[in-house]
Amino acid sequence: MPSVKNVGLGCLVMYEFSGAAITPIDLNSILSKESLPVVPAIDQNKVVREVGRAFRLGRGKSEDRFMGEVAFEDDSQIVVSILKKMRPGQKRVSYDQVDSIVWDKNSQGTDPWLSRGVSTDTKVIDAINVLLKKINHAQTYYGHEFIRPFLVQSELQAANALKLKRTGGGPYYVAHNNMDRVNRLERVCAQIGGVDISVLDISPTKRGKQAVERGVTSSIKETIGDLSGKIQEWKESARRPRADATESVLTQFKELHAQAEMFEDVLKIKLSSLKEEMDAAKGVLKELIEGQGDASPGLVAKFEEAIPLGVDINSDGEMIIIEVKHLEALGFKKSCRMHPAYYSAASGGGRALAQLGYRGTLKSGVALTLKKLQLEKENAA
């Protein structure tokens, strides 16, 4: 397949899978010729495990419905149980084991199946044969579930492809400076078979440039909106975001910013307002991360709502008792209502109340007692 040189503004790329299947040896032969990373051998044990768990046979109201389940595994074998749908009563359905197959994890050139089942029921035998065929196919060929992330998605990412439609297989926009990668991906997929890559070149006309600019701007803006929405959820939540989650969002912003700069340079368009939106959102997230010593604003706000519902013992705000039912009505989670440790100085509830000037003591499931921090210090003295 000849490579396209005069590509104007770049291209749109779409892909679709239709029965792709290729052995690792054949795939590596294709990849090595195109200077792409080769693939590892198929993990035979992993296939037995995953295909066994996913096995389903029979649909609808059929009485002959089967499923697989990994019942046992150790260093030497994997046992996959064959379960059949049963009706022990008019209003009851269950899956009972009717047979099993046993895979030898350490087989050296001999038959790797220690048992292919012992049932004499023809329907059970047929179900086992279907499962064995699926396992054998997956142990021999790489299919779409591997080719998509390892090759197609990886190459599109390397080409700085921007997905214009957020679901399915595209379309992806690739600028003209990365067309060589698109051409290579197209050649490789044509040799694999069962992977349809469609490439639509964009002419360097005024209309073409306007369309590309609209598509790029819209896609980047949508991604910013998604990430900003996630940050807003963290701000309003009573739970603190995980460190790996916030780091992931920062990384996505960094990659999106670099992508925007690349498109500005290649397409000669202005995306400064979008980059400013990214910087503003990153600033909010960094403030949230740097404030990890404090409780989340959402949790503090919830306690501010709860305090007026309590009983002010001396009418001076020094000691307030809030019944747990009020916490429940405000949507506080179980840990806030049942676990006294949640109100320790280092925990979320303790930090939130400290920001409001209180120390909390919980009688599980009954009431939360708040004392002014200054009063506690005087009593301790």
Secondary structure, DSSP 8 states (H G I E B T S, - for coil): -------BT-EEEEEEESS--B-HHHHHHHHHHTT--------HHHHHHHHHHH-EE--TT-S--EEEEEEEE-SSEEEEEEEEEEEEETTEEEEEEEEEEEEETT--SS--EEES-----HHHHHHHHHHHHHHHHHHH-B-HHHHIIIIIIHHHHHTT-EESSSSSS--EEE-GGGHHHHHHHHHHHHHH-SEEEEEEEB--SHHHHHHHHHHHHHHHHHHHHHHHHHHHHHHH-SS---HHHHHHHHHHHHHHHHHHHHHHHHH----HHHHHHHHHHHHHHHHHHHGGGS--HHHHHHHHHHGGGSEETTSSSSEEEEEHHHHHHTT--HHHHH-GGGGSTTSHHHHHHHHTTEEEEEETTTEEEEEEHHHHHHHH-
